[in-house]
Amino acid sequence: MPETNAETARAAVDMESWVCPAPLRDSPNVLMGHGGGGAMSAELIEHLFLPAFGPAADAAMGDSAVLRVGAERLAFSTDSYVVKPLFFPGGSIGDLAVNGTVNDLAMAGAQPVALSTAFILEEGTALSELARVAHAVGTAALAAGVKLVTGDTKVVDSGHGDGVYINTAGIGLVDKRADIRPQRARPGDAVIVSGDIGVHGVAVMSCREGLEFATTVASDTAPLHGLVAAMLDTGADIHTLRDPTRGGLGATLNEIAKAAGVGISLDEKVLPIPGDVRDACGLLGLDPLYVANEGKLIVFVALEDADRVLAAMHAHPYGGRAAMIGHCVTEHPGMVVARTALGGTRVVDLPIGEQLPRIC
Amino acid sequence: MPETNAETARAAVDMESWVCPAPLRDSPNVLMGHGGGGAMSAELIEHLFLPAFGPAADAAMGDSAVLRVGAERLAFSTDSYVVKPLFFPGGSIGDLAVNGTVNDLAMAGAQPVALSTAFILEEGTALSELARVAHAVGTAALAAGVKLVTGDTKVVDSGHGDGVYINTAGIGLVDKRADIRPQRARPGDAVIVSGDIGVHGVAVMSCREGLEFATTVASDTAPLHGLVAAMLDTGADIHTLRDPTRGGLGATLNEIAKAAGVGISLDEKVLPIPGDVRDACGLLGLDPLYVANEGKLIVFVALEDADRVLAAMHAHPYGGRAAMIGHCVTEHPGMVVARTALGGTRVVDLPIGEQLPRIC
């Protein structure tokens, strides 16, 4: 008897007969790299979450969604934060939980309106430590001008969890002038980064148990919606915005290249990498292109708009060291290629897993 | 030199000098009960989260928030799910993660529009297990008619986490006819429950490691926004709605009594408690009034509206065993008092911690 379409659709997500697809089959289990924001994270979404979710899932399922409500466009985003340790030079899990979600909204061109906060606490965590984290959340929310409107608290047994995990979800109103999507990057676009890269990752690693090293680097965690508003105020048509967090500039540029079907050509000489980040990366054997940022953005605009956007960024506290670092090309679509300081070229691949686990 | 107001405000949430207030001082650490939805959870919010968050926090910070966006009212809610085990009779963490957040929206009179899903995975969790959970999320979302629009995945080290934690946040559109708040419960109101109580908690406990017992009880996890719409369709003015999850009917009724400043009088004889729930509670030494439900609601309406609301509930698949179980009184404001089967009365207190940890 022929199956109906409905039966076929159901069979496609029949978990009884579900088999790990090839990209996941190398390990039958969750690995740290699945949370790293690189190729393994993308495979988990594409080959496990989306098929298992089935028709209820939006095919895009990106860092944020844009929903139409009446005459308004609403951005909606969520992130969980599991950074170790809870406090690090320049910030804490509380700052990340606010700024990270605010920035996901900002990258859709939205001004944040409201955040939810959901805590998963480990039994035995000092209440004074929790209060310090919650105070950091409140202080960051006040600074970002976003209200904490609803929340939840769960407690898990001692030994599970790691003191405090935080999830925030955010709602923002998309600027009426904005149509900002990875798919809008196009050949000829200027690629601009808002400042020094690699700072957050190095700051967290510098104080991680068993790995402490001396550095003056402090996390760059910051809310970026004000910077985005200043950029929109120039009247420039902003094509694409992203905050290069997990997986760093390398992962983010690869995702945009793939989404838009363009090549990206980077000029390594002009990448803003502070000396102490370079030193720390040398020490740890890391490539700064893949180290996380928490207060930086990458913007794609037409070349003729680049100067005024750069000028607006330079005038903003969070864009003072903005620099044009490359451009989009028709060659090597989906790929990122860097011109090295020595005049050669190298492919900047999408990282597989993560260089630095538990960084946000 | 006199402090400015701003300095005073800052000092009020100065974490360097923060001291646990009296209700929390009995333990300097997080206890399981802080996640139980009872008095300890309320104290944590009132005495730790709200002061530490400071002015960025909405004073209400309830299960959901209602935001005005243009001409629409938007409900926004979040919950994390840490239930043990991940699968139990009648459902899974995936069902709870969808239905729980959908129901928080529904209790504000909203139809759900979009959900975010954020997974915190334990390194080493079988991908096949994760796929089963994700499939349960997708199936429940399809059944509830809500889209999964954005998400996040983090991985924590093996031994931390418990396989899978899920956070969902939800956005819903509040029905234009609805003004549903705990504060609107008033003396004379009928108190109606939509069906059998205590079912979810007993189902989860029956299969928990070290505690297995034979029972036919399956979780009642279900999305309730359709039932709420049917109740609104009667034209009745619904004053208050709540889903009695953690802490059960006892905790929820106490919260409403306190928020509205009314007394609640319950008739124990008519409480719909299935025989096998009663048996299991006897075995475990639990009071069914405090056992969690995941597919039930409590509604407060004027007595003259009770019959038509009950009729609409009885006609709905999730309200077939709805019953009027009590009413609001001017006596004992803020308190819940039950008339026992023997004709006496007893105070139904807000539970302190939780009878059943990790139930959702």
Contacts between the chains, C-beta under 8 A, distances in Angstrom:
chain1	res1	chain2	res2	distance
A	13	B	135	6.0
A	13	B	138	6.9
A	15	B	131	6.0
A	15	B	132	4.9
A	15	B	135	4.4
A	18	B	128	6.5
A	18	B	131	5.2
A	18	B	132	7.7
A	18	B	135	7.6
A	20	B	127	5.4
A	20	B	128	6.9
A	20	B	131	8.0
A	24	B	127	5.8
A	27	B	127	7.6
A	28	B	126	6.1
A	28	B	127	5.8
A	28	B	128	7.1
A	29	B	123	7.7
A	29	B	124	5.1
A	29	B	125	6.3
A	29	B	126	5.7
A	29	B	127	6.3
A	30	B	121	4.7
A	30	B	122	6.8
A	30	B	123	5.8
A	30	B	124	6.3
A	30	B	125	4.4
A	30	B	126	7.9
A	30	B	127	6.5
A	30	B	130	6.5
A	30	B	155	6.0
A	31	B	123	6.4
A	31	B	155	7.2
A	32	B	123	5.5
A	32	B	155	5.2
A	32	B	157	7.4
A	33	B	155	7.7
A	34	B	121	6.8
A	34	B	153	6.6
A	34	B	155	5.3
A	35	B	121	6.9
A	35	B	153	5.7
A	35	B	154	4.7
A	35	B	155	3.2
A	35	B	156	7.9
A	36	B	155	7.8
A	41	B	153	6.3
A	44	B	153	6.3
A	45	B	151	7.7
A	45	B	153	7.4
A	48	B	127	6.3
A	48	B	130	6.6
A	48	B	131	5.5
A	48	B	134	6.6
A	49	B	134	5.4
A	49	B	151	7.1
A	49	B	153	7.7
A	52	B	131	4.7
A	52	B	132	7.8
A	52	B	134	3.6
A	52	B	135	4.3
A	52	B	137	7.7
A	52	B	138	6.0
A	53	B	134	5.8
A	53	B	135	7.5
A	53	B	137	6.3
A	53	B	138	3.6
A	53	B	141	7.3
A	53	B	148	5.6
A	54	B	135	7.1
A	54	B	138	4.2
A	54	B	139	7.0
A	54	B	142	6.6
A	55	B	138	7.6
A	55	B	142	6.0
A	56	B	137	7.9
A	56	B	138	4.8
A	56	B	139	7.7
A	56	B	141	3.6
A	56	B	142	4.4
A	56	B	146	7.2
A	56	B	147	6.3
A	56	B	148	5.3
A	57	B	138	6.3
A	57	B	141	7.8
A	57	B	147	7.6
A	57	B	148	4.5
A	58	B	147	5.6
A	58	B	148	6.3
A	58	B	149	4.6
A	58	B	150	7.7
A	60	B	149	7.9
A	61	B	148	6.9
A	61	B	149	7.0
A	61	B	150	6.3
A	61	B	151	5.6
A	62	B	150	6.5
A	63	B	150	7.0
A	64	B	150	5.7
A	65	B	114	6.6
A	65	B	116	7.9
A	65	B	149	3.7
A	65	B	150	4.4
A	67	B	113	6.7
A	67	B	114	5.8
A	67	B	149	7.1
A	67	B	171	7.0
A	69	B	69	5.3
A	69	B	70	6.9
A	69	B	72	5.4
A	69	B	74	6.6
A	69	B	113	8.0
A	69	B	173	7.3
A	70	B	69	6.9
A	70	B	70	4.2
A	70	B	71	5.4
A	70	B	72	5.0
A	71	B	70	5.4
A	72	B	69	5.4
A	72	B	70	5.0
A	74	B	69	6.6
A	74	B	74	7.7
A	74	B	171	7.4
A	76	B	114	6.1
A	76	B	116	6.5
A	76	B	149	6.4
A	76	B	150	6.0
A	76	B	169	7.9
A	76	B	171	6.0
A	77	B	116	7.2
A	77	B	150	5.6
A	78	B	116	3.7
A	78	B	117	7.7
A	78	B	118	4.9
A	78	B	150	6.1
A	78	B	151	6.9
A	78	B	152	5.6
A	78	B	167	7.0
A	78	B	169	5.5
A	79	B	118	6.7
A	79	B	152	4.7
A	80	B	118	4.6
A	80	B	119	7.7
A	80	B	120	5.3
A	80	B	152	5.7
A	80	B	154	4.9
A	80	B	167	6.1
A	81	B	154	7.7
A	82	B	120	6.2
A	82	B	154	4.8
A	82	B	156	5.3
A	113	B	67	6.6
A	114	B	65	6.6
A	114	B	67	5.8
A	114	B	76	6.1
A	116	B	65	7.9
A	116	B	76	6.5
A	116	B	77	7.1
A	116	B	78	3.7
A	116	B	169	5.3
A	117	B	78	7.7
A	118	B	78	4.9
A	118	B	79	6.7
A	118	B	80	4.6
A	118	B	167	5.3
A	118	B	169	7.8
A	119	B	80	7.7
A	120	B	80	5.3
A	120	B	82	6.2
A	120	B	120	7.3
A	120	B	165	6.1
A	121	B	30	4.7
A	121	B	34	6.8
A	121	B	35	6.8
A	122	B	30	6.8
A	123	B	29	7.6
A	123	B	30	5.7
A	123	B	31	6.4
A	123	B	32	5.5
A	124	B	29	5.0
A	124	B	30	6.3
A	125	B	29	6.2
A	125	B	30	4.4
A	126	B	28	6.1
A	126	B	29	5.7
A	126	B	30	7.9
A	127	B	20	5.4
A	127	B	24	5.8
A	127	B	27	7.6
A	127	B	28	5.8
A	127	B	29	6.2
A	127	B	30	6.5
A	127	B	48	6.3
A	128	B	18	6.5
A	128	B	20	6.9
A	128	B	28	7.1
A	130	B	30	6.5
A	130	B	48	6.6
A	131	B	15	6.0
A	131	B	18	5.2
A	131	B	20	8.0
A	131	B	48	5.5
A	131	B	52	4.7
A	132	B	15	4.9
A	132	B	18	7.7
A	132	B	52	7.8
A	134	B	48	6.6
A	134	B	49	5.4
A	134	B	52	3.6
A	134	B	53	5.8
A	135	B	13	5.9
A	135	B	15	4.5
A	135	B	18	7.6
A	135	B	52	4.3
A	135	B	53	7.5
A	135	B	54	7.1
A	137	B	52	7.8
A	137	B	53	6.3
A	137	B	56	7.9
A	138	B	13	6.9
A	138	B	52	6.0
A	138	B	53	3.6
A	138	B	54	4.2
A	138	B	55	7.6
A	138	B	56	4.7
A	138	B	57	6.3
A	139	B	54	7.0
A	139	B	56	7.7
A	141	B	53	7.3
A	141	B	56	3.6
A	141	B	57	7.8
A	142	B	54	6.6
A	142	B	55	6.0
A	142	B	56	4.4
A	146	B	56	7.2
A	147	B	56	6.3
A	147	B	57	7.6
A	147	B	58	5.6
A	148	B	53	5.6
A	148	B	56	5.3
A	148	B	57	4.5
A	148	B	58	6.3
A	148	B	61	6.9
A	149	B	58	4.6
A	149	B	60	7.9
A	149	B	61	6.9
A	149	B	65	3.7
A	149	B	67	7.1
A	149	B	76	6.4
A	150	B	58	7.7
A	150	B	61	6.2
A	150	B	62	6.5
A	150	B	63	7.0
A	150	B	64	5.7
A	150	B	65	4.4
A	150	B	76	5.9
A	150	B	77	5.6
A	150	B	78	6.0
A	151	B	45	7.7
A	151	B	49	7.1
A	151	B	61	5.6
A	151	B	78	6.9
A	152	B	78	5.6
A	152	B	79	4.7
A	152	B	80	5.6
A	153	B	34	6.6
A	153	B	35	5.7
A	153	B	41	6.3
A	153	B	44	6.3
A	153	B	45	7.4
A	153	B	49	7.7
A	154	B	35	4.7
A	154	B	80	4.9
A	154	B	81	7.7
A	154	B	82	4.8
A	155	B	30	6.0
A	155	B	31	7.2
A	155	B	32	5.2
A	155	B	33	7.7
A	155	B	34	5.3
A	155	B	35	3.2
A	155	B	36	7.8
A	155	B	357	7.5
A	156	B	35	7.9
A	156	B	82	5.3
A	156	B	162	6.6
A	156	B	165	7.9
A	156	B	358	7.0
A	157	B	32	7.4
A	157	B	357	7.9
A	157	B	358	7.7
A	159	B	159	7.4
A	159	B	160	8.0
A	160	B	159	8.0
A	160	B	160	6.0
A	160	B	161	6.3
A	160	B	162	5.4
A	161	B	160	6.3
A	161	B	161	7.0
A	162	B	156	6.6
A	162	B	160	5.4
A	165	B	120	6.0
A	165	B	156	7.8
A	165	B	165	7.4
A	167	B	78	7.0
A	167	B	80	6.1
A	167	B	118	5.3
A	167	B	167	3.9
A	167	B	169	7.8
A	169	B	76	7.9
A	169	B	78	5.5
A	169	B	116	5.3
A	169	B	118	7.8
A	169	B	167	7.8
A	169	B	169	3.2
A	171	B	67	7.0
A	171	B	74	7.4
A	171	B	76	6.0
A	171	B	171	6.9
A	173	B	69	7.3
A	357	B	155	7.5
A	357	B	157	7.9
A	358	B	156	7.0
A	358	B	157	7.7
